[in-house]
Structure formats: C-alpha cells, structure tokens
C-alpha cells in the first residue's frame, strides 16, 4: 500500500511538470545548442544546459498549475489535473516549483554561464507569472504576447554553448514565436466553450471561431515566410528548404480546411499537425546543419 501511494504521488508531481510540453522545449533547446557550433558542442554545457533549462521549464509548468487551478477545475480538458482533483496541496506545488527553479538557476549559473541563467529566469517569469497570472486573463492576444517565453528555448540553448545571443538563434526564436498562435488557436477553437466557461478570454471566445480561423490562416502564411529565412540567410541549405516547403503546404492545407469545414475535429487535427510540423522543422535544421559539415 505505501509503495502504491508513493507511485501515485510521483505520477502527480510528474503531471505538474507537463512532460510532453517540457520535452518539446528541451528538444528545441538542444537543437539550438547543436546549431550553435560547427561540430559537436562541449559536453558539460550540453548536459547541464539541457538539465537546467528542462528543470526551469518544469518549474514554470508547476507554477502554471498552481495559478490556473480554479480555471482548470472548470474545463473538461484540465479538470483531471492533480490540483483540481485535490491529490496535491497547493503549498506542496509551490514548494516543488520553487525547488525546481532554484536547482535550475544554480546549475545554469555555475555549470553553464550567467547569461543563460538570466535569460532562462526571465523566460520562466514570462510564462509562469506574466502570461499565466496576467496576460492569459487580460487580453485575447495573450498567446501572441506570451508566446515570447515559449519561443526562448533555442536561444537559451544557443547561449548555453556560446555565452552569447546570435542572430541565427533569434531566427529560431522567431519561428516558434510565429508558430505559437496558429498552433494554440487551433486548440482554442475546438475548446472555446470550455475557455468561455472558465472565463478565459481566448480569441475564439472574444472574437468568435470564424475570426480566429482567419487569424490561423494569416499566421500560417506568415510562418511560411519566416521559415524560409534560415535558407535565405545562409543558415541552412537545400535539405532544409526541400523539407520546409511541403511542411508549410501541409500547414496551409489544414488552415484552409478549418475555414472551409468549420469543424472542431479539423481544428484538433490542425493542432496535432502543428506539433509534428515544428518537430520536423527543427529536426531538418539539425540534419541540414551536420550534412553540410
């Protein structure tokens, strides 16, 4: 019986970390690290940078759980989370989140470099506090403004290796920043009734699903342009270009289908494709980078 309780407890704490989201954050950060150097990066900043950035992301996720616990209890998508279910106390969540943040900052400051620690801390505050506590409930442009925090990981990864912020790292930031609205608004369209119930002013709640579908299409067109920049600036080559074009055509197809069908299931398919899309974009950047060595 005690072992079952311990297992259940750890599962709850793991859920607080949003492991799928953190995995994508770590992936884009590691890609930033690998792109920052012609060969393989030094082992210590690669390992400790990954660990520190991952722990900071997990801390931000746990703080998000704490701040959003009332809203989460009103939404079918989130009502099974540990806090709404009463499986973890709010006090323990804060202690857990702050502990992760402290460990992350220690690792990044003394094991990587102070600039990476500072930028990671600002990213944590941006997502956990500025976005979750204020922007999310204040404006339908919440995901656009707050997307800057979510777009930071490749910059953090690059900085972990070089100790500086390179224009190419900012291109990676820009790709995720522009990708975030069509990615998240597709989900928000499908779940707009839940967001309305929780009084969260997501764009489809305040401006309607039809308007939001148009915004998804416009941002997807902008994303197509932005994802060409690594090739146009010489950061990547033909392997990246040959992969990016069909990926963007696919994203445009889903965005157009959302407008034509007006079906929530298509919005959810678009949301799912957007995750595959970003993973493939960053994977191809990596393949192209090492193929050209």
N, C-alpha and C positions, 0 to 999 in steps of 0.2 A: 504493500500500500504506500509507504513512504516514497519508494522509487517511482511509482506512478505519479505521485504528486510533484516530485522533482521534475520528471519528464514534462508534465503538463505545464509547470511553471516556466521551464526553459523555452517551451514552444511559444508561450505567451510573450516572453521577452524577445524572442526572435521575431515574432509578428510585429512588435513595436518598431523594429528596425526596417520594416518594409524591404525584405531581402531582394525581391525582384527589381525594385527601383534602384536600390543600392548597387546591385550587380551591374545595371546599365551605367550607373555613374562611375563605378570602378573601371568598367570596360573603356569608356571614353577617356577617362584619366590616363589609363595605361597606354592607350593609343597616342595620346598627347606626349607621354614620356618617350615612346619609341620613335615618334616622328621628330623629336627634338634633337636627335643625334644621328649622324650617318650610319653608324654601326649599332651595336647593342649598347644600351646605357649602363653606367656603373651599377653594380648590384645593390649597394646599400640604399641609395636614394630611390631606386626602383622598388625595392621591397618595403622600406619604411615609408616611402611616399604613398604607395598603394594602401598600406595598412592605416596610415594616419588619415588619408582622405576618406577611406571607407568607414572608419570609426566616426569621423565628423559627420558624414552623411547619415549614418545610423542614428547619431545623436539628434540631428535635425529632424529625422523621421519620428523619433520618440517624442520630441517636443511638439511636433505636429499632432500626434495622437492626443497628447495632453490638452492642447489648446482646443482641438476640434471635438472633444469627447461628447459634448452636448449635441452638436450638429451630426456627428456620426451615429448617435442613437436614433436619429430621425430618418436615416437613409438606409434602405434595404442593402445597398452595396457595402455599407460600412458598419452596420449595427452589430455584426458578429465580432468586431474587434475587441481586444481584451478589456479596455476601459468601459465601454458601454455594457459589456457583459458582467462587469464587476469582478473580473478574475484577477485584476491587479489594482492596487490602490494608486490614486493619483500621486501621492507622496513618493511611492516607490518608483513610479515612472520618471518623475523629476530627478530623483537621486540617480537613477540609472542613466538618464540622458546627460546629466551634468558630469557624471563619472566618465562616460564615453568621450565627451567633449574635452575634458581635462587631459585624458590619456592621449587623445589625438593631437592636441596642441603641444604636449610635451614631446611626443615623437617627432612631429614636424619641425618644432623649433630647434631641438638639439640633435635630431638624427638626420634632418634634411637641410632646411635653411629657413631663416626667419621670414623671408618674403612669402614663401609658400604657406607658412603657418598663418601669417597675417591675412593673406587672400582667402585661405580656407575658412578662417574665423569669420571674415566678412560675408562669405558665401553662406555659412551656417546661420548667421544672424539674419541675412537677407531672406532666406527661405523660412526658417523657423519662427522668426519674430515679425519682420516687416511684411512678408507675404501672408503667412498664416493668421497672424493676430490682427493685421490691419487691412492690407490690400484685398484679401480674399472676401472680406465682408463690406468693403467700402466702394468698390467700383467694378463694373463688368469688364474692365480692361485689366483685371487682377492678374490673369495668367500671362498677359503680354509684358507687364511691368515686372512681375515676379519671376518671369522666365529667365531673367539675367542670372539669378542664383543657380538655377538648374543648368545653365549653359556654361558655368565656370569650370567644371572638372577637367576638360582637356587643357585649359590654361594652367590650372593647378598642377597637372601632370607635367606639362612642359617646363614650368617654373621649378618643379622639384628636381629636374635634371640639370637645367642651365642656370638657375638662380635669377632668371630674367623673363620678361614677357615679350615674346617675338611676334611680329605681325602675322606670321603663319598661325600662331596659336590663337590670335584674335579671329582669324578666318574660321577656325574650328568652333570658337565661341559663337560666331555669327550664324553658322549653320544650325546649331542647336537652338539658338535664340529664335530664329525664324521658323524652325520646325515645331517648336513647342505649341503655339496657338492652334494650328490645324490638327495637331495630334490630340490636344486636350479638349478642344471644342467639339471634336467628333464624339468623344465620350460624353461631354456635357449635353449635347443634343439628345443622345439616347437616354440620358439620366436626368433630363431637365425637370421632370416632375419631382424627383427626389430632392434636387437642389432647391426648388421652389419651396418644398415642404420644410426644408432646413433653413430657409430664409437666406440663402447664399446667392448673391446677385451675379450668377454666371451669365454670360452673354445671351444664351438662348432663353433664359428666364426674363431678362430685362428687355431684350430687343426681338425675341421670337426666333424660332428654329430656322425659318426661311432666310432671315437676315444673316444668321450665323453660318448657314450653309454657304452663302455667298462669300463671307469672310474666309471660310476654309478654302474655297477655291482661289481667292485672291492671294492668300498667303502661300498656297501651294505653288502658284505661278511665280511668286517672289522667291520661294525656296528653290525652284528650278534655276533661276538666275544666279542666286547666291552659291549654289553647289557647283556651278561652273567656274567660280573664281579660283579654286585651287589649281585647276588646269590652266586658266588664263594667266595666272601669276607665276606659273612655272613651279608651283609647289608639288604638283603631281603630273603624271603623264597620260598616255593613251589608254592604259589599262583602266585607270580611274574614270576617264571620260567615257569609255565604251560601256562601263557598268552604270555610271550615273544617269546617262540619258534614258535607258529603259526603266530604271527605277523611278525617275521623275514622270515618265509617261504613265507608269502604273499608278503613282500617287494622284496624278491629274485625272486618270480614269475613275478612281474611287471618288474623288471630289466632285466630278461631274455627275456620277451616278447618284450621289447624295442629293443633288439638286433635282435630278430627273425623277427619282423614285420617291423621295421624301420619306423613306422608310428608316426606322431606327436600327433595324438589323444591318442595313448598309452602313450606317454611321459607325456601328460597332466593328464591322469589317474594316472600315477605313482606319479606325483606331488601332486595330490589330496589325494592319499592314504598315502603319506609320512606325511601329516599333521595329518591324523587320527592316523597313526602309533605312532607319537610322543606323541599325546594326550593320547593314550591308555597306552603307556609305563609308562608315569608319573602318570597316574591315578592308574595303577596297583601297582606301587611302594607305593602309598599312602594307597591303600586298604590293601596291604600286611603288611605295617607298623602298622596299627591300629588293624588288625586282630590278629597280634602276641602279642599284649599287654596283 
